[in-house]
Amino acid sequence: MESLKLLSLLRECTNAKSLRQAKLVHQRILAVGLRSDVVLCKSLINVYFACKDHSSARLVFENVDVQSDVYIWNSLVSGYAKSSMFHDVLDVFRKLLNSPICVADSYTYPNVIKACGALGREIHGRAIHTLLVKSGHVCDVVVASSLVTMYAKFNFFENAAKVFDEMPERDVASWNTVISCFYQSGNAEKALEMFGKMESSGFEPNSVSLTVAISACSRLLCLERGKEIHRKYVKKGFESDEFVNSALVDMYGRCECLEMAREVFQLMPRKSLVAWNAMIKGYVAKGDSKSCVELLNRMVIEGTRPSQTTLTSVLMACSRSSNLLHGKFVHGYVIRIVVDADMFMNCSLIDLYFKCGEVKLAETVFSKTQKDVAESWNVMISGYVSVGNWFKAVEVYDQMVSVGVKPDVVTFTSVLPACSQLAALEKGKRIHLSISESRLEADELLMSALLDMYSKCGDVKRASEIFESMPKKDVVSWTVMISAYGSHGQPREALYHFDEMQKFGVRPDGVTFLAVLSACGHAGFIDEGVECFSLMSLKYGIKPSSEHYSCLIDILGRAGRLLEAYDLLQQKPETRDDAELLRTLFSACCVHQDYSLGDRIARLLVEKYPDDASTYTVLFNLYASGESWDAARRVRLKMKEMGLRKKPGCSWIEINEQVCPFFAEDWCHPHGQPNSSFEGNAGLFVVFLSKKVTLGVMHHQHNKQRK
């Protein structure tokens, strides 16, 4: 009777987690001479673990007189495992193996196996597996399920599946373990297959089974299978299960079935943070920042505090929709609730502000961002590239390297387009060397960016070498190579590669045809260009864009077929009033001194774009070349009256791998002395340097003028 009463008191102490009461009961047990009672000792160990007094639990075990009973050993092992004290679990198990009077049983091993998995002790885990096979305990369903879980933690999914296949007896937990194994290994199809086998074997899936199966459908974007699971099981007692419902919301959101996602979400009696995040992510995929902000407001009102993941997701939606107002609202909320923004949130803010053209705000956020990781620098580099500030992109890359942050694939892929646009060949070569040193030359996207850089910088030979070394050539790499040959005086090679591309079964896209048309334009291949233009729509069903029309107009314009080009523009409403196409034809009229057609087009352009100085400038040159001085004077006076000025040309040079820009009539360059050497109307400022520099000068106008 005394032992039963003490046992009841110990259970009450365990439930109340009262260490003081437990010690009093412990004293009573010692006083009445029950220190060797196995059940009482087990309860004492449990209550001390519940009160987090691990040392007292260990003392109870060490002072007990019945260590021959594995029941006591299992209590200590289980207590350490529940407290995540896995080193102590293995320590106790090692002593049990060396004990001459006690042997581990099937209740010992699950916790020991769990400890091996948690600590990553692969060798110990395999040794225990061998012990289990020898002792026969491997046939126990709980032990075998623990082994499956352990191998999954080691990422040895084949071993996990093998153990599962050899199990003579299975339960729902073991099925769940192996389904989760395949899902975690990235094999969602196999996970769904095992879920189907579980059903056909007569096992009723539980919350864990359904959550993993629905998550697998989400990953595979398998909407119909997900709907089937939803209809079959969720209405059998799982309507209020928040894990299953959260998985359903995520699945419907990923499959762009937002109405169903919203319906499941609305019916949830208790909406967890996971469910809120899943619903928001569904709208993020569509770039619906308005719905995301509304959900954010609602979750705050309903008492759920947004996490960093929540806020980062909403910012991503604002960035995709370029909605500055919503983005600033979220940023303001972050500041108000004093959230210590992590690196991902700051990167999302920087990306948002760049997408909305607020470069200064992006720079402000970056100044407060963690700078010892590549991600922070990457978003700045790609941001500057996206707004066309190539100089700043290269400058940020240099700063990143100077502070000791190692560039990654994203860094190189982001900065190389800046080198391409600046024709900064020496800088590009240096970056290529860094790529080789980092052993990243197997990355296809990166090699395509490197190929593009060499081609745009004029090093066609090096570009060709990279192209030939690529094991897999996609439409992007073929297009870059065609463009390289076409832009640098090798049009025959460009057309040859276009033919080869089609022979290898790579389908050309609109950009490919743009490169081919450009090559034909540079070489004066009139018939080939017209044939290519027809081919893109007739054979490949690609609708010509304004850029394609521009190339064709350029080809016809170079050949002097101006009226044919003009008639082509008049055929469709979208091309009839396109300013860029009209400017291209206008430039051709100037070259061939077709004053009548040129005057007609110029009047159209002036009427539609009266504030564009470039039109007046070209018109002035047209009249001047035909010695129509009165008309030229009127154009110049009109420009003066309207306050229009031709924007100055910009050039740049590389000095010790630094790209330095300067403008026409710019006397303020820090590296040079002014010199009044200007050539023609371009006004190219010649800088004389006292040190040896590599010249990589490319002259262009700020206003876009097509050749």
C-alpha positions in Angstrom: 0.0 0.0 0.0 2.8 2.4 0.9 4.5 1.9 -2.5 1.2 2.6 -4.4 0.6 5.8 -2.5 4.2 7.0 -3.1 3.8 6.1 -6.8 0.7 8.2 -7.0 2.4 11.1 -5.4 5.3 10.9 -7.8 2.9 11.0 -10.8 1.3 14.1 -9.3 4.8 15.7 -9.0 5.6 14.8 -12.6 2.4 16.4 -13.9 3.0 19.5 -11.7 6.7 19.5 -12.4 7.3 20.2 -8.7 10.9 19.5 -7.8 10.4 20.4 -4.1 7.6 17.9 -3.7 9.5 15.2 -5.6 12.5 15.5 -3.3 10.2 15.1 -0.2 8.7 11.9 -1.7 12.2 10.7 -2.5 13.1 11.2 1.1 10.1 9.2 2.2 11.0 6.3 -0.2 14.5 6.1 1.3 13.1 6.3 4.8 10.7 3.4 4.3 13.4 1.3 2.6 11.9 1.2 -0.9 15.0 2.4 -2.7 15.2 -0.9 -4.7 11.6 -0.8 -5.9 12.0 -0.8 -9.7 8.7 1.0 -10.4 9.4 3.7 -7.8 13.0 4.2 -9.1 11.7 4.5 -12.7 9.1 7.1 -11.5 11.8 9.0 -9.6 14.0 9.2 -12.7 11.0 10.4 -14.8 10.0 13.1 -12.3 13.6 14.5 -12.1 13.8 14.6 -15.9 10.4 16.4 -16.0 11.8 18.9 -13.5 15.1 19.2 -15.6 17.2 18.0 -12.6 19.2 15.6 -14.7 22.0 15.1 -12.2 19.5 13.8 -9.5 18.0 11.4 -12.1 21.5 10.0 -12.7 22.1 9.7 -9.0 18.9 7.7 -8.5 20.1 5.3 -11.2 23.6 5.0 -9.9 22.5 4.3 -6.3 19.8 1.8 -7.2 20.4 -1.9 -6.1 18.6 -3.4 -9.1 20.7 -2.3 -12.1 20.3 -5.9 -13.4 16.8 -4.8 -14.5 16.9 -3.3 -18.1 13.7 -1.4 -17.1 15.8 1.1 -15.1 18.4 1.5 -17.8 15.6 2.2 -20.3 14.2 4.9 -18.1 17.5 6.8 -17.9 18.1 6.4 -21.7 14.6 7.6 -22.5 14.9 10.6 -20.2 18.2 11.7 -21.8 16.7 11.2 -25.3 13.6 13.3 -24.5 15.9 16.0 -23.1 18.0 15.9 -26.3 21.0 14.9 -24.3 22.2 12.5 -27.0 25.8 12.2 -25.9 24.6 10.9 -22.5 22.3 8.4 -24.2 25.2 6.9 -26.0 27.3 7.0 -22.8 24.7 5.0 -20.8 24.2 2.6 -23.7 27.9 1.9 -23.8 27.8 1.1 -20.1 24.8 -1.2 -20.7 26.7 -3.1 -23.4 29.6 -3.7 -21.0 27.3 -4.7 -18.1 27.7 -8.4 -17.3 24.2 -8.7 -15.7 21.9 -6.8 -18.1 21.1 -6.9 -21.8 19.5 -4.2 -23.9 16.0 -5.0 -25.2 13.7 -3.7 -28.0 12.7 -0.7 -25.8 16.4 0.4 -25.4 17.3 0.6 -29.1 14.8 3.2 -30.5 16.2 6.0 -28.3 19.8 4.9 -28.9 19.2 4.9 -32.7 17.6 8.3 -32.4 20.7 9.6 -30.7 23.0 8.3 -33.4 20.8 10.0 -36.0 20.7 13.3 -34.2 24.5 13.3 -33.7 25.3 12.2 -37.2 27.1 9.1 -35.8 27.0 7.0 -39.0 29.5 4.4 -37.9 27.8 3.9 -34.5 24.4 3.7 -36.3 25.6 0.9 -38.6 27.2 -0.9 -35.7 23.9 -0.8 -33.8 22.1 -2.1 -37.0 24.5 -5.1 -37.0 23.8 -5.7 -33.3 20.0 -5.6 -34.0 20.3 -8.1 -36.9 22.4 -10.5 -34.6 20.0 -10.2 -31.6 16.8 -10.4 -33.8 15.5 -7.1 -32.5 15.5 -5.7 -36.1 12.2 -7.5 -36.6 10.5 -5.2 -34.0 8.4 -2.7 -35.9 9.4 0.3 -33.7 13.1 -0.6 -33.8 13.0 -1.0 -37.6 11.1 2.3 -38.0 13.8 4.0 -35.9 16.5 2.6 -38.2 14.6 3.9 -41.3 14.5 7.4 -39.6 18.2 7.2 -38.7 19.3 6.4 -42.3 17.1 9.2 -43.5 18.8 11.7 -41.2 22.1 10.5 -42.7 20.7 11.1 -46.2 21.1 7.4 -46.9 17.7 7.0 -48.4 18.5 3.8 -50.3 19.5 2.1 -46.9 16.3 3.5 -45.3 14.1 2.0 -48.1 16.0 -1.3 -47.9 15.3 -1.6 -44.1 11.7 -0.8 -44.8 11.4 -3.4 -47.5 12.9 -6.1 -45.2 10.4 -5.3 -42.3 8.2 -8.4 -41.7 5.7 -6.2 -40.0 4.8 -2.6 -40.6 2.6 0.1 -39.0 1.4 3.6 -40.0 4.5 5.2 -38.3 6.9 3.1 -40.4 5.0 3.9 -43.6 5.1 7.6 -42.7 8.8 7.4 -42.1 9.6 5.9 -45.5 7.2 8.3 -47.3 8.9 11.2 -45.6 12.3 9.8 -46.5 11.6 9.9 -50.2 10.0 13.4 -49.9 13.0 14.8 -48.1 15.4 13.2 -50.6 13.7 15.2 -53.4 11.9 12.2 -54.8 8.3 13.4 -54.5 7.0 11.0 -57.1 8.3 8.0 -55.1 6.8 9.5 -52.0 3.3 9.5 -53.7 3.9 6.0 -55.0 4.6 4.8 -51.4 1.5 6.6 -50.2 -0.5 4.7 -52.7 1.0 1.4 -51.6 0.2 2.3 -48.0 -3.4 2.7 -49.0 -3.6 -0.5 -51.0 -2.0 -2.4 -48.0 -5.0 -1.5 -45.9 -3.4 1.2 -43.7 -5.4 4.3 -42.9 -3.3 7.4 -43.4 -3.0 9.8 -40.4 -2.2 13.5 -40.3 1.5 13.0 -41.0 0.8 10.7 -44.0 -1.6 13.2 -45.5 0.6 16.2 -44.9 3.6 14.6 -46.6 1.5 13.3 -49.5 -0.2 16.7 -50.1 3.3 18.4 -49.9 4.5 16.0 -52.6 1.6 17.0 -54.8 2.6 20.6 -54.2 6.2 20.0 -55.2 5.1 18.2 -58.3 2.4 20.7 -59.1 0.1 17.7 -59.3 -3.3 19.4 -58.8 -5.6 16.5 -59.7 -3.8 14.0 -57.3 -3.9 16.7 -54.6 -7.7 17.2 -55.1 -8.2 13.4 -55.0 -6.5 13.2 -51.6 -8.4 16.2 -50.4 -11.8 14.7 -51.4 -11.0 11.2 -50.0 -9.5 11.9 -46.6 -9.7 15.5 -45.4 -13.5 15.2 -45.0 -13.0 12.1 -42.9 -12.2 13.9 -39.7 -9.3 16.0 -40.9 -11.2 19.2 -41.5 -9.8 20.9 -38.5 -6.2 19.5 -38.7 -4.0 22.6 -39.2 -1.1 20.7 -40.6 -3.1 19.0 -43.3 -5.0 22.2 -44.1 -1.8 24.3 -44.3 -0.4 21.7 -46.7 -3.6 22.0 -48.8 -3.4 25.8 -48.9 0.2 25.6 -50.0 -0.6 23.0 -52.7 -3.5 24.9 -54.2 -1.5 28.1 -54.1 1.5 26.6 -55.9 -0.8 25.1 -58.5 -2.3 28.6 -59.0 -5.7 27.5 -57.8 -6.1 30.4 -55.4 -9.9 30.1 -55.1 -9.6 26.6 -53.6 -6.6 27.8 -51.4 -8.7 30.6 -50.1 -11.7 28.3 -49.4 -9.6 25.9 -47.4 -7.9 28.8 -45.6 -11.2 30.5 -44.7 -12.7 27.2 -43.2 -9.7 26.7 -40.9 -10.9 27.2 -37.3 -7.4 28.1 -36.2 -5.0 29.6 -38.7 -1.4 28.9 -37.8 1.6 31.0 -39.0 2.4 28.3 -41.5 -1.1 28.6 -43.0 -0.9 32.4 -43.2 2.5 32.1 -44.9 1.2 29.5 -47.4 -1.7 31.7 -48.3 0.5 34.7 -48.8 3.0 32.8 -50.9 0.1 31.8 -53.3 -0.4 35.5 -54.1 3.3 36.1 -54.3 3.6 33.8 -57.2 1.1 36.0 -59.1 2.7 39.2 -58.0 -0.5 40.3 -56.3 0.9 42.7 -53.7 -2.6 44.1 -52.8 -3.9 40.7 -51.6 -0.6 40.0 -49.8 -0.8 43.3 -47.9 -4.5 42.7 -47.1 -3.6 39.3 -45.6 -0.8 40.8 -43.6 -3.2 43.4 -42.1 -5.7 40.7 -41.4 -3.3 38.3 -39.7 -2.1 41.2 -37.4 -5.7 42.0 -36.5 -6.4 38.4 -35.8 -3.5 38.2 -33.4 -0.8 36.3 -35.4 2.5 38.0 -35.4 4.2 37.9 -38.8 7.6 36.2 -39.1 10.6 37.3 -41.1 9.4 34.8 -43.7 6.0 36.4 -43.9 7.3 39.9 -44.4 10.0 38.8 -46.9 7.2 37.1 -48.9 5.1 40.2 -49.0 8.1 42.3 -50.1 8.7 39.8 -52.9 5.1 40.4 -54.1 5.6 44.1 -54.0 8.9 43.8 -55.9 7.3 41.6 -58.6 4.5 44.1 -59.1 6.8 47.1 -58.7 4.3 48.5 -56.2 6.3 51.1 -54.3 3.4 52.2 -52.1 2.8 48.7 -50.8 6.5 48.1 -50.4 6.9 51.2 -48.3 3.9 50.2 -46.2 5.6 46.9 -45.3 8.9 48.6 -44.7 7.2 51.0 -42.4 5.6 48.2 -40.5 8.9 46.5 -40.1 10.4 49.7 -38.6 7.3 50.2 -36.3 7.3 46.8 -34.7 11.1 47.0 -34.3 11.8 43.8 -36.3 15.6 43.1 -36.6 15.5 42.6 -40.3 17.6 39.6 -41.4 19.7 39.5 -44.6 16.9 38.0 -46.7 14.4 40.8 -45.7 17.0 43.5 -46.4 17.8 41.9 -49.8 14.1 41.9 -50.6 13.8 45.6 -49.7 16.8 46.4 -51.9 15.4 44.5 -54.8 12.0 46.2 -54.3 13.5 49.7 -54.4 15.6 48.9 -57.5 12.6 47.5 -59.3 10.7 50.7 -58.4 13.6 53.0 -59.5 14.3 54.2 -56.0 18.1 53.7 -56.1 18.9 56.0 -53.2 16.5 54.0 -50.9 18.1 50.8 -52.0 21.5 52.2 -51.1 20.3 53.3 -47.7 19.0 49.8 -46.9 22.3 48.3 -48.1 24.3 50.6 -45.8 22.5 48.9 -42.9 22.7 45.3 -44.2 25.0 42.5 -43.2 28.0 42.7 -45.6 29.9 39.5 -44.8 27.8 37.4 -47.1 27.7 37.4 -50.9 23.9 37.6 -51.1 23.8 41.3 -49.9 26.4 42.3 -52.5 24.7 40.3 -55.3 21.4 42.1 -55.0 23.2 45.4 -55.2 25.1 44.4 -58.3 22.1 42.9 -60.1 20.1 46.0 -59.0 22.5 48.4 -60.6 22.6 46.3 -63.8 18.7 46.3 -63.9 18.7 50.1 -63.9 21.5 50.4 -66.4 24.1 51.7 -64.1 26.9 49.5 -65.3 29.7 51.5 -63.8 28.3 51.3 -60.3 27.7 47.5 -60.7 31.4 47.0 -61.5 32.3 49.3 -58.6 30.3 47.4 -56.1 31.8 44.1 -57.3 35.3 45.6 -56.7 34.2 46.7 -53.2 32.9 43.3 -52.5 36.3 41.7 -53.4 38.3 44.3 -51.5 36.5 43.6 -48.2 37.2 39.9 -48.5 33.7 38.5 -49.5 34.1 35.6 -51.9 32.0 36.0 -55.0 29.7 33.1 -55.9 27.9 32.0 -59.2 25.2 34.6 -58.8 27.8 37.4 -58.3 29.7 36.5 -61.5 26.5 36.0 -63.5 25.3 39.5 -62.3 28.5 41.5 -62.9 29.4 40.0 -66.3 26.5 41.7 -68.2 27.9 45.1 -66.8 31.3 44.2 -68.4 29.5 43.3 -71.6 27.7 46.6 -71.8 30.8 48.6 -71.0 33.0 46.5 -73.3 35.4 46.2 -70.3 37.4 43.3 -71.7 40.3 43.4 -69.2 37.8 43.5 -66.3 35.9 40.6 -67.8 39.1 38.6 -68.2 40.0 39.1 -64.6 36.5 37.9 -63.6 37.0 34.9 -65.8 40.2 34.1 -63.9 38.3 34.3 -60.6 35.7 31.9 -62.0 38.4 29.4 -62.9 40.0 29.8 -59.5 36.6 29.1 -57.9 36.1 26.1 -60.1 32.7 27.3 -61.3 33.2 26.6 -65.0 30.7 23.8 -65.0 27.8 26.2 -64.4 25.9 26.5 -67.7 24.2 29.8 -67.0 27.5 31.4 -65.8 29.4 30.1 -68.9 26.6 31.6 -71.1 27.2 35.0 -69.4 30.9 34.7 -69.9 30.4 33.8 -73.6 28.1 36.9 -73.9 30.8 39.1 -72.3 33.6 38.0 -74.7 31.4 38.3 -77.7 30.2 41.8 -76.9 33.7 42.9 -76.0 34.9 41.8 -79.5 37.0 38.8 -78.5 35.2 36.4 -80.8 38.1 33.8 -80.7 37.8 33.4 -77.0 34.0 33.4 -77.2 34.2 30.6 -79.7 36.6 28.6 -77.5 34.1 28.8 -74.6 31.2 27.9 -76.8 33.0 24.8 -78.1 33.9 23.7 -74.6 30.3 23.8 -73.4 29.0 20.2 -73.1 25.4 21.3 -73.5 24.5 24.2 -75.8 21.1 25.7 -75.3 19.3 28.3 -77.4 20.9 31.1 -75.3 24.5 30.0 -76.0 23.8 29.4 -79.8 22.2 32.9 -80.0 25.1 34.6 -78.2 27.6 33.0 -80.6 25.5 34.0 -83.7 25.3 37.5 -82.4 29.1 37.6 -81.8 29.9 36.6 -85.3 27.3 38.9 -86.8 28.4 41.9 -84.8 32.1 41.5 -85.5 32.4 41.1 -89.3 31.8 37.4 -89.7 28.2 37.2 -91.0 28.9 33.9 -92.9 29.9 32.3 -89.7 26.7 33.7 -88.0 24.5 32.1 -90.7 26.5 28.9 -90.6 25.9 28.6 -86.8 22.2 29.4 -87.3 22.0 26.4 -89.7 24.0 24.2 -87.4 21.7 25.2 -84.5 18.7 23.9 -86.3 20.4 20.7 -87.4 21.2 19.9 -83.7 17.5 20.3 -83.0 17.7 23.5 -81.0 14.6 25.6 -81.7 15.5 29.3 -82.4 13.5 31.9 -80.5 12.8 35.6 -81.2 16.2 36.7 -79.8 17.9 34.2 -82.2 16.2 35.7 -85.2 17.1 39.2 -84.0 20.8 38.2 -84.0 20.5 36.7 -87.5 18.7 39.7 -88.9 21.3 42.0 -87.3 24.1 40.0 -88.9 22.4 40.2 -92.3 22.0 44.0 -91.8 25.7 44.5 -91.0 26.8 42.4 -94.0 24.3 43.8 -96.4 22.7 40.4 -97.0 19.4 41.7 -98.2 17.8 38.5 -99.6 19.0 36.4 -96.6 17.5 38.9 -94.2 14.1 39.1 -95.9 14.1 35.2 -96.1 14.9 35.0 -92.3 12.2 37.4 -91.4 9.6 35.3 -93.3 11.0 32.1 -91.8 10.4 33.1 -88.2 6.6 33.4 -88.6 6.0 30.8 -91.3 8.1 27.9 -89.9 8.4 28.7 -86.2 5.2 30.7 -85.6 7.1 33.6 -83.9 5.3 36.9 -84.2 7.8 39.6 -85.2 8.4 42.3 -82.6 9.3 46.0 -83.2 12.9 45.0 -82.8 12.6 42.5 -85.7 10.9 45.1 -87.8 13.7 47.5 -86.9 16.3 45.1 -88.2 14.4 44.5 -91.4 13.9 48.3 -92.0 17.7 48.7 -91.4 18.4 46.0 -94.0 16.2 47.5 -96.6 17.4 51.0 -95.7 21.0 50.1 -96.2 20.1 48.8 -99.6 18.3 52.0 -100.5 14.9 50.3 -100.6 13.3 53.1 -98.6 9.8 53.1 -100.1 9.6 49.3 -99.6 10.6 49.8 -96.0 8.0 52.6 -95.6 5.3 50.5 -97.1 6.2 47.6 -94.7 5.6 49.9 -91.8 2.3 51.1 -93.1 0.9 47.6 -93.2 0.1 47.2 -89.5 -1.2 49.7 -87.0 1.4 48.7 -84.3 4.3 49.5 -86.7 2.8 52.5 -88.4 3.3 54.8 -85.4 6.3 53.1 -83.8 8.8 55.9 -83.1 11.9 53.7 -83.0 11.0 52.2 -86.4 10.4 55.6 -87.9 13.7 56.8 -86.5 15.5 53.8 -88.1 14.0 54.6 -91.5 14.6 58.3 -91.0 18.3 57.6 -90.4 18.4 55.6 -93.7 16.8 58.5 -95.5 19.6 60.8 -94.3 22.2 58.3 -95.5 20.7 58.1 -99.0 19.7 61.8 -99.0 16.0 61.0 -99.7 14.8 64.5 -98.6 11.1 63.9 -99.5 10.6 60.8 -97.5 12.9 62.0 -94.7 11.0 65.2 -94.4 7.7 63.3 -94.2 8.9 61.0 -91.5 10.6 63.9 -89.6 7.3 65.8 -89.5 5.5 62.7 -88.1 8.2 62.3 -85.4 8.2 66.0 -84.4 4.4 65.9 -84.2 4.4 62.9 -81.9 7.6 63.6 -79.9 8.1 67.4 -79.9 10.6 67.3 -77.0 13.0 64.8 -78.5 16.2 66.6 -79.5 17.6 63.7 -81.5 14.9 64.1 -84.2 15.8 67.8 -84.7 19.5 67.0 -84.8 19.2 64.3 -87.5 16.7 66.6 -89.4 19.3 69.4 -89.3 22.0 67.1 -90.6 19.6 66.0 -93.4 19.0 69.5 -94.6 22.6 70.5 -94.2 23.8 67.6 -96.3 21.5 68.7 -99.0 22.6 72.3 -98.6 19.1 73.4 -97.7 20.5 76.0 -95.3 17.3 77.9 -94.7 15.5 74.8 -93.6 18.5 73.7 -91.5 18.5 77.2 -89.9 14.8 76.9 -89.1 15.4 73.6 -87.3 18.2 75.0 -85.3 16.1 78.0 -84.3 13.3 75.8 -83.3 15.6 73.8 -81.1 16.8 77.0 -79.5 13.3 78.3 -78.9 12.3 75.0 -77.2 15.5 74.8 -75.1 16.5 71.5 -76.6 20.1 70.3 -76.6 21.7 67.3 -78.0 22.9 65.2 -75.1 26.6 64.8 -74.9 28.4 61.6 -76.0 29.8 59.5 -73.3 33.0 57.4 -73.5 35.0 55.3 -71.0 38.4 53.7 -70.6 39.8 51.0 -68.4 42.6 52.2 -66.1 44.2 49.4 -64.1 40.9 47.4 -64.4 38.9 50.3 -63.3 36.2 51.6 -65.7 36.3 55.4 -65.9 33.5 57.3 -67.7 33.7 60.9 -69.1 31.6 63.1 -71.4 32.3 65.3 -74.4 33.8 68.6 -73.3 34.4 67.1 -69.9 37.5 68.8 -68.5 37.2 67.4 -65.0 38.5 63.9 -65.4 40.8 63.1 -62.4 43.3 61.0 -64.3 44.1 63.3 -67.2 45.1 66.7 -68.4 42.7 68.6 -70.6 43.4 68.7 -74.3 41.5 70.4 -77.1 41.5 67.4 -79.4 38.0 66.7 -80.6 37.1 64.7 -83.7 34.1 65.6 -85.8 30.7 66.2 -84.3 31.0 63.3 -81.8 33.2 65.5 -79.5 35.3 62.6 -78.2 37.3 63.8 -75.3 40.9 62.5 -75.6 42.5 62.0 -72.3 46.3 61.8 -72.1 47.4 59.7 -69.2 50.8 59.6 -67.5 50.5 55.9 -66.9 50.1 52.9 -69.2 46.4 52.2 -69.7 44.3 49.8 -71.8 41.9 51.6 -74.1 38.5 50.2 -74.5 36.6 53.2 -75.7 33.2 52.8 -77.0 31.3 55.9 -78.0 27.5 56.1 -77.7 24.7 58.6 -77.3 22.6 58.7 -74.1 19.6 58.9 -76.3 19.0 55.6 -78.1 19.8 55.9 -81.7 19.8 52.9 -83.9 22.6 52.5 -86.5 
